Amino acid sequence: MTDPTPFSVGVADDIAHQLGQLSELISQAPPREAAQALARVLDCDTGLLGRMAALLDTGSRITRDHAESGALRPEVCLAVGRAANDLHELAADFDVHAEDLNHLAQPRTAAHGPVPKPVASAMVVRRRR
């Protein structure tokens, strides 16, 4: 008997599982490796965040079509569209800091001079709403 799960649903499940594995790996990785992985995840063009925003753009178009045909409530389409817009904004926010993550991910050599000591800084938390 074949698995009745559609291929796209199986791919989504596999991606979700791999994201859990990636989160676990990053949490245990050395700082340089974690920064390198995060830089790739947060890349707004080819990284996970950018691709997720593009996926939600597609979802927004699909849910709009279904909402226009009456198969979905319009609120569903609006919520998916907002999520896509929010992810695009987040990707743009992280894009500004991509150089910092990439810099941290680069190996330090003697040619670069002494490794500067990390300096503590106060964390600033922004909330939008």
N, CA, C and O atoms as a DFTB+ gen file, in Angstrom:
516 C
 N C O
     1  1       0.840      -1.169       0.000
     2  2       0.000       0.000       0.000
     3  2       0.898       1.249       0.000
     4  3       1.881       1.309       0.739
     5  1       0.562       2.223      -0.814
     6  2       1.380       3.425      -0.906
     7  2       0.980       4.438       0.164
     8  3      -0.134       4.413       0.688
     9  1       1.914       5.321       0.468
    10  2       1.681       6.386       1.445
    11  2       0.757       7.430       0.821
    12  3       1.068       7.956      -0.248
    13  1      -0.366       7.740       1.458
    14  2      -1.302       8.709       0.875
    15  2      -0.866      10.174       1.056
    16  3      -1.547      11.082       0.580
    17  1       0.246      10.402       1.730
    18  2       0.715      11.768       1.961
    19  2       1.202      12.363       0.645
    20  3       2.074      11.789      -0.007
    21  1       0.643      13.519       0.242
    22  2       1.120      14.167      -0.985
    23  2       2.600      14.525      -0.859
    24  3       3.092      14.804       0.234
    25  1       3.303      14.512      -2.000
    26  2       4.737      14.768      -2.018
    27  2       5.080      16.110      -1.378
    28  3       6.032      16.199      -0.603
    29  1       4.315      17.153      -1.694
    30  2       4.608      18.485      -1.147
    31  2       4.484      18.506       0.371
    32  3       5.239      19.207       1.044
    33  1       3.543      17.748       0.912
    34  2       3.380      17.676       2.373
    35  2       4.563      16.935       2.988
    36  3       5.048      17.316       4.053
    37  1       5.026      15.883       2.326
    38  2       6.197      15.155       2.806
    39  2       7.442      16.017       2.804
    40  3       8.246      15.960       3.735
    41  1       7.606      16.819       1.755
    42  2       8.757      17.732       1.688
    43  2       8.679      18.740       2.828
    44  3       9.683      19.018       3.482
    45  1       7.483      19.291       3.069
    46  2       7.309      20.253       4.167
    47  2       7.651      19.608       5.503
    48  3       8.305      20.231       6.340
    49  1       7.217      18.369       5.712
    50  2       7.545      17.660       6.952
    51  2       9.049      17.436       7.086
    52  3       9.614      17.607       8.167
    53  1       9.696      17.055       5.984
    54  2      11.146      16.841       6.004
    55  2      11.899      18.133       6.327
    56  3      12.854      18.123       7.103
    57  1      11.467      19.233       5.733
    58  2      12.117      20.523       5.990
    59  2      11.955      20.904       7.458
    60  3      12.910      21.354       8.092
    61  1      10.755      20.727       8.000
    62  2      10.518      21.048       9.409
    63  2      11.423      20.202      10.309
    64  3      11.983      20.703      11.284
    65  1      11.557      18.935       9.977
    66  2      12.432      18.046      10.760
    67  2      13.888      18.505      10.665
    68  3      14.592      18.552      11.674
    69  1      14.337      18.842       9.461
    70  2      15.717      19.288       9.278
    71  2      15.971      20.613       9.979
    72  3      17.076      20.844      10.472
    73  1      14.976      21.483      10.034
    74  2      15.141      22.742      10.769
    75  2      15.357      22.475      12.254
    76  3      16.154      23.153      12.902
    77  1      14.652      21.496      12.786
    78  2      14.870      21.112      14.176
    79  2      16.285      20.604      14.392
    80  3      16.931      20.936      15.386
    81  1      16.761      19.794      13.451
    82  2      18.136      19.298      13.546
    83  2      19.142      20.443      13.443
    84  3      20.122      20.479      14.187
    85  1      18.901      21.373      12.526
    86  2      19.807      22.510      12.355
    87  2      19.855      23.351      13.625
    88  3      20.928      23.788      14.044
    89  1      18.713      23.576      14.228
    90  2      18.666      24.345      15.471
    91  2      19.501      23.680      16.552
    92  3      20.236      24.348      17.279
    93  1      19.387      22.375      16.653
    94  2      20.162      21.623      17.644
    95  2      21.660      21.709      17.341
    96  3      22.468      21.904      18.249
    97  1      22.026      21.564      16.071
    98  2      23.437      21.637      15.690
    99  2      24.021      23.016      15.965
   100  3      25.131      23.132      16.483
   101  1      23.277      24.059      15.620
   102  2      23.760      25.421      15.843
   103  2      23.926      25.701      17.331
   104  3      24.872      26.376      17.736
   105  1      23.008      25.183      18.147
   106  2      23.096      25.439      19.584
   107  2      24.343      24.805      20.203
   108  3      24.810      25.254      21.250
   109  1      24.882      23.775      19.568
   110  2      26.053      23.075      20.101
   111  2      27.342      23.399      19.348
   112  3      28.419      22.931      19.719
   113  1      27.228      24.202      18.289
   114  2      28.397      24.487      17.443
   115  2      29.291      25.541      18.082
   116  3      28.828      26.356      18.880
   117  1      30.574      25.524      17.728
   118  2      31.459      26.607      18.162
   119  2      30.973      27.930      17.553
   120  3      30.313      27.927      16.514
   121  1      31.296      29.053      18.197
   122  2      30.770      30.351      17.741
   123  2      30.994      30.643      16.261
   124  3      30.091      31.147      15.593
   125  1      32.161      30.342      15.744
   126  2      32.460      30.635      14.336
   127  2      31.554      29.827      13.405
   128  3      31.024      30.356      12.428
   129  1      31.383      28.545      13.718
   130  2      30.537      27.678      12.900
   131  2      29.068      28.091      13.019
   132  3      28.341      28.091      12.026
   133  1      28.636      28.442      14.224
   134  2      27.255      28.885      14.428
   135  2      26.990      30.173      13.642
   136  3      25.935      30.320      13.025
   137  1      27.945      31.099      13.666
   138  2      27.792      32.349      12.918
   139  2      27.716      32.086      11.423
   140  3      26.930      32.712      10.712
   141  1      28.536      31.159      10.952
   142  2      28.532      30.825       9.526
   143  2      27.180      30.227       9.121
   144  3      26.624      30.589       8.084
   145  1      26.663      29.328       9.929
   146  2      25.367      28.718       9.622
   147  2      24.254      29.771       9.679
   148  3      23.386      29.813       8.807
   149  1      24.289      30.616      10.710
   150  2      23.255      31.658      10.817
   151  2      23.328      32.638       9.654
   152  3      22.296      33.086       9.153
   153  1      24.530      32.970       9.227
   154  2      24.668      33.877       8.085
   155  2      24.000      33.285       6.850
   156  3      23.359      34.000       6.079
   157  1      24.150      31.997       6.672
   158  2      23.508      31.349       5.515
   159  2      22.004      31.283       5.680
   160  3      21.269      31.506       4.718
   161  1      21.537      30.987       6.863
   162  2      20.095      30.923       7.117
   163  2      19.452      32.290       6.895
   164  3      18.369      32.384       6.316
   165  1      20.118      33.345       7.354
   166  2      19.537      34.684       7.323
   167  2      19.784      35.440       6.025
   168  3      19.301      36.562       5.868
   169  1      20.526      34.850       5.093
   170  2      20.765      35.521       3.813
   171  2      19.419      35.789       3.138
   172  3      18.620      34.878       2.921
   173  1      19.189      37.075       2.810
   174  2      17.852      37.420       2.310
   175  2      17.631      37.009       0.858
   176  3      16.496      37.051       0.382
   177  1      18.677      36.615       0.147
   178  2      18.505      36.174      -1.238
   179  2      18.449      34.649      -1.347
   180  3      17.528      34.097      -1.949
   181  1      19.429      33.982      -0.768
   182  2      19.528      32.536      -0.951
   183  2      19.343      31.747       0.336
   184  3      19.361      30.516       0.309
   185  1      19.168      32.424       1.452
   186  2      19.045      31.740       2.733
   187  2      17.629      31.318       3.046
   188  3      16.687      31.617       2.312
   189  1      17.506      30.626       4.142
   190  2      16.220      30.111       4.584
   191  2      15.187      31.225       4.763
   192  3      14.039      31.081       4.343
   193  1      15.588      32.321       5.377
   194  2      14.635      33.395       5.643
   195  2      14.086      33.979       4.339
   196  3      12.882      34.198       4.214
   197  1      14.960      34.227       3.380
   198  2      14.511      34.749       2.089
   199  2      13.642      33.758       1.344
   200  3      12.642      34.132       0.730
   201  1      14.026      32.497       1.400
   202  2      13.236      31.467       0.705
   203  2      11.878      31.264       1.376
   204  3      10.878      31.000       0.707
   205  1      11.853      31.390       2.707
   206  2      10.578      31.268       3.419
   207  2       9.661      32.422       3.058
   208  3       8.457      32.229       2.887
   209  1      10.220      33.626       2.941
   210  2       9.415      34.777       2.524
   211  2       8.852      34.547       1.122
   212  3       7.692      34.866       0.859
   213  1       9.667      33.995       0.225
   214  2       9.195      33.702      -1.133
   215  2       8.106      32.629      -1.109
   216  3       7.134      32.710      -1.861
   217  1       8.270      31.622      -0.241
   218  2       7.248      30.583      -0.115
   219  2       5.927      31.185       0.361
   220  3       4.860      30.829      -0.139
   221  1       6.005      32.094       1.325
   222  2       4.780      32.724       1.808
   223  2       4.176      33.657       0.769
   224  3       2.959      33.839       0.746
   225  1       4.998      34.253      -0.093
   226  2       4.458      35.023      -1.219
   227  2       3.601      34.117      -2.101
   228  3       2.496      34.480      -2.505
   229  1       4.134      32.932      -2.390
   230  2       3.386      31.965      -3.183
   231  2       2.098      31.572      -2.459
   232  3       1.025      31.511      -3.060
   233  1       2.224      31.309      -1.163
   234  2       1.046      30.968      -0.368
   235  2       0.019      32.079      -0.351
   236  3      -1.185      31.821      -0.340
   237  1       0.488      33.307      -0.348
   238  2      -0.418      34.450      -0.363
   239  2      -1.228      34.495      -1.652
   240  3      -2.434      34.743      -1.635
   241  1      -0.547      34.250      -2.775
   242  2      -1.262      34.236      -4.062
   243  2      -2.275      33.096      -4.109
   244  3      -3.399      33.270      -4.580
   245  1      -1.866      31.930      -3.618
   246  2      -2.762      30.769      -3.639
   247  2      -3.967      31.009      -2.745
   248  3      -5.101      30.748      -3.147
   249  1      -3.731      31.507      -1.531
   250  2      -4.863      31.738      -0.619
   251  2      -5.760      32.862      -1.124
   252  3      -6.967      32.842      -0.880
   253  1      -5.190      33.843      -1.825
   254  2      -6.026      34.912      -2.409
   255  2      -6.973      34.311      -3.446
   256  3      -8.160      34.637      -3.476
   257  1      -6.437      33.428      -4.298
   258  2      -7.285      32.781      -5.303
   259  2      -8.407      31.993      -4.632
   260  3      -9.557      32.041      -5.069
   261  1      -8.067      31.274      -3.574
   262  2      -9.091      30.488      -2.870
   263  2     -10.089      31.394      -2.138
   264  3     -11.274      31.073      -2.055
   265  1      -9.617      32.501      -1.618
   266  2     -10.528      33.428      -0.945
   267  2     -11.482      34.069      -1.957
   268  3     -12.666      34.252      -1.675
   269  1     -10.959      34.407      -3.130
   270  2     -11.810      35.001      -4.161
   271  2     -12.855      34.025      -4.672
   272  3     -13.931      34.443      -5.100
   273  1     -12.554      32.720      -4.635
   274  2     -13.530      31.719      -5.078
   275  2     -14.491      31.320      -3.960
   276  3     -15.450      30.584      -4.193
   277  1     -14.230      31.808      -2.739
   278  2     -15.107      31.500      -1.616
   279  2     -14.696      30.265      -0.833
   280  3     -15.377      29.895       0.123
   281  1     -13.602      29.619      -1.211
   282  2     -13.166      28.404      -0.517
   283  2     -12.489      28.711       0.821
   284  3     -12.453      27.860       1.709
   285  1     -11.954      29.920       0.963
   286  2     -11.301      30.346       2.210
   287  2     -11.856      31.694       2.632
   288  3     -12.304      32.489       1.806
   289  1     -11.816      31.934       3.926
   290  2     -12.176      33.260       4.412
   291  2     -11.082      34.242       4.013
   292  3      -9.910      33.866       3.976
   293  1     -11.432      35.483       3.715
   294  2     -10.423      36.476       3.328
   295  2      -9.361      36.698       4.403
   296  3      -8.231      37.064       4.080
   297  1      -9.701      36.486       5.668
   298  2      -8.748      36.687       6.756
   299  2      -7.535      35.769       6.625
   300  3      -6.429      36.134       7.024
   301  1      -7.746      34.579       6.066
   302  2      -6.631      33.642       5.884
   303  2      -5.631      34.228       4.885
   304  3      -4.424      34.229       5.123
   305  1      -6.151      34.719       3.781
   306  2      -5.299      35.329       2.760
   307  2      -4.556      36.526       3.331
   308  3      -3.360      36.689       3.088
   309  1      -5.249      37.357       4.084
   310  2      -4.615      38.538       4.664
   311  2      -3.529      38.149       5.661
   312  3      -2.473      38.781       5.702
   313  1      -3.776      37.125       6.459
   314  2      -2.788      36.686       7.451
   315  2      -1.529      36.144       6.766
   316  3      -0.417      36.433       7.206
   317  1      -1.691      35.371       5.707
   318  2      -0.532      34.836       4.990
   319  2       0.228      35.977       4.318
   320  3       1.459      35.987       4.312
   321  1      -0.497      36.930       3.755
   322  2       0.147      38.089       3.139
   323  2       0.928      38.911       4.148
   324  3       2.038      39.358       3.860
   325  1       0.354      39.113       5.335
   326  2       1.069      39.841       6.395
   327  2       2.322      39.095       6.814
   328  3       3.372      39.704       7.019
   329  1       2.216      37.781       6.943
   330  2       3.385      36.976       7.324
   331  2       4.480      37.107       6.272
   332  3       5.655      37.229       6.618
   333  1       4.113      37.082       4.994
   334  2       5.107      37.247       3.918
   335  2       5.759      38.617       4.015
   336  3       6.980      38.732       3.905
   337  1       4.960      39.651       4.219
   338  2       5.517      41.009       4.342
   339  2       6.436      41.124       5.556
   340  3       7.506      41.727       5.476
   341  1       6.016      40.545       6.674
   342  2       6.842      40.596       7.887
   343  2       8.184      39.886       7.679
   344  3       9.226      40.374       8.117
   345  1       8.149      38.738       7.011
   346  2       9.404      38.026       6.759
   347  2      10.308      38.802       5.821
   348  3      11.526      38.804       5.995
   349  1       9.722      39.464       4.824
   350  2      10.544      40.294       3.938
   351  2      11.203      41.424       4.734
   352  3      12.373      41.739       4.516
   353  1      10.454      42.032       5.656
   354  2      11.024      43.089       6.501
   355  2      12.133      42.543       7.391
   356  3      13.181      43.173       7.534
   357  1      11.909      41.375       7.989
   358  2      12.938      40.755       8.827
   359  2      14.192      40.448       8.018
   360  3      15.310      40.686       8.476
   361  1      14.001      39.922       6.825
   362  2      15.149      39.616       5.974
   363  2      15.935      40.886       5.663
   364  3      17.166      40.873       5.668
   365  1      15.238      41.967       5.397
   366  2      15.918      43.241       5.117
   367  2      16.653      43.738       6.363
   368  3      17.759      44.270       6.261
   369  1      16.041      43.564       7.540
   370  2      16.696      43.957       8.789
   371  2      17.986      43.168       8.996
   372  3      19.010      43.741       9.370
   373  1      17.943      41.866       8.756
   374  2      19.127      41.032       8.946
   375  2      20.171      41.288       7.870
   376  3      21.367      41.151       8.125
   377  1      19.736      41.656       6.682
   378  2      20.675      41.908       5.593
   379  2      21.674      43.000       5.977
   380  3      22.832      42.974       5.559
   381  1      21.210      43.956       6.777
   382  2      22.079      45.037       7.249
   383  2      23.213      44.484       8.107
   384  3      24.303      45.056       8.134
   385  1      22.967      43.374       8.809
   386  2      23.951      42.809       9.734
   387  2      24.679      41.591       9.173
   388  3      25.461      40.956       9.880
   389  1      24.430      41.265       7.920
   390  2      25.051      40.076       7.323
   391  2      26.568      40.160       7.358
   392  3      27.242      39.156       7.591
   393  1      27.108      41.345       7.129
   394  2      28.567      41.505       7.128
   395  2      29.149      41.165       8.496
   396  3      30.214      40.554       8.579
   397  1      28.461      41.555       9.569
   398  2      28.945      41.240      10.918
   399  2      28.993      39.731      11.146
   400  3      29.979      39.213      11.668
   401  1      27.923      39.022      10.754
   402  2      27.913      37.573      10.921
   403  2      28.987      36.916      10.066
   404  3      29.679      36.006      10.522
   405  1      29.125      37.372       8.837
   406  2      30.155      36.797       7.960
   407  2      31.553      37.075       8.497
   408  3      32.444      36.234       8.375
   409  1      31.750      38.247       9.089
   410  2      33.049      38.583       9.676
   411  2      33.362      37.638      10.840
   412  3      34.483      37.141      10.954
   413  1      32.383      37.394      11.693
   414  2      32.574      36.486      12.819
   415  2      32.847      35.065      12.335
   416  3      33.575      34.318      12.989
   417  1      32.276      34.687      11.206
   418  2      32.432      33.332      10.693
   419  2      33.795      33.090      10.058
   420  3      34.195      31.940       9.877
   421  1      34.514      34.154       9.719
   422  2      35.822      34.001       9.069
   423  2      36.874      33.549      10.082
   424  3      36.900      34.028      11.216
   425  1      37.739      32.623       9.665
   426  2      38.806      32.178      10.579
   427  2      39.817      33.301      10.799
   428  3      40.150      34.039       9.872
   429  1      40.288      33.417      12.006
   430  2      41.307      34.415      12.362
   431  2      42.679      33.823      12.114
   432  3      42.943      32.678      12.480
   433  1      43.552      34.598      11.495
   434  2      44.931      34.149      11.271
   435  2      45.873      35.196      11.821
   436  3      45.468      36.310      12.154
   437  1      47.125      34.825      11.910
   438  2      48.135      35.764      12.405
   439  2      48.260      36.968      11.485
   440  3      48.622      38.055      11.935
   441  1      47.965      36.790      10.202
   442  2      48.053      37.895       9.244
   443  2      47.036      38.990       9.551
   444  3      47.243      40.148       9.190
   445  1      45.947      38.633      10.211
   446  2      44.921      39.613      10.572
   447  2      45.276      40.387      11.834
   448  3      44.548      41.297      12.231
   449  1      46.371      40.036      12.455
   450  2      46.749      40.700      13.699
   451  2      46.117      40.002      14.879
   452  3      45.482      38.958      14.730
   453  1      46.294      40.585      16.061
   454  2      45.742      39.953      17.256
   455  2      44.213      39.958      17.230
   456  3      43.576      40.864      16.692
   457  1      43.667      38.932      17.817
   458  2      42.215      38.837      17.892
   459  2      41.728      39.797      18.974
   460  3      42.135      39.678      20.130
   461  1      40.861      40.748      18.616
   462  2      40.390      41.682      19.629
   463  2      39.514      40.979      20.666
   464  3      38.776      40.045      20.355
   465  1      39.620      41.457      21.904
   466  2      38.790      40.891      22.962
   467  2      37.356      41.352      22.757
   468  3      37.117      42.508      22.407
   469  1      36.407      40.459      22.971
   470  2      35.010      40.873      22.861
   471  2      34.685      41.937      23.905
   472  3      35.185      41.896      25.028
   473  1      33.857      42.867      23.522
   474  2      33.448      43.941      24.414
   475  2      31.966      43.773      24.698
   476  3      31.155      43.671      23.778
   477  1      31.623      43.745      25.957
   478  2      30.218      43.619      26.326
   479  2      29.468      44.887      25.956
   480  3      30.012      45.990      26.013
   481  1      28.220      44.712      25.580
   482  2      27.391      45.874      25.267
   483  2      25.987      45.614      25.774
   484  3      25.551      44.472      25.912
   485  1      25.304      46.689      26.044
   486  2      23.923      46.566      26.496
   487  2      23.063      46.133      25.317
   488  3      23.228      46.632      24.204
   489  1      22.163      45.221      25.563
   490  2      21.263      44.769      24.501
   491  2      20.083      45.728      24.443
   492  3      19.510      46.110      25.463
   493  1      19.746      46.096      23.239
   494  2      18.592      46.965      23.018
   495  2      17.523      46.123      22.363
   496  3      17.759      45.488      21.335
   497  1      16.350      46.122      22.958
   498  2      15.257      45.327      22.435
   499  2      14.209      46.262      21.852
   500  3      13.725      47.178      22.517
   501  1      13.867      46.005      20.575
   502  2      12.823      46.784      19.925
   503  2      11.604      45.902      19.789
   504  3      11.709      44.714      19.483
   505  1      10.485      46.475      20.012
   506  2       9.226      45.779      19.757
   507  2       8.403      46.614      18.835
   508  3       8.246      47.818      19.038
   509  1       7.878      45.983      17.823
   510  2       6.983      46.695      16.914
   511  2       5.577      46.185      17.138
   512  3       5.372      44.986      17.328
   513  1       4.661      47.033      17.119
   514  2       3.233      46.678      17.200
   515  2       2.437      47.936      17.278
   516  3       1.210      47.886      17.353
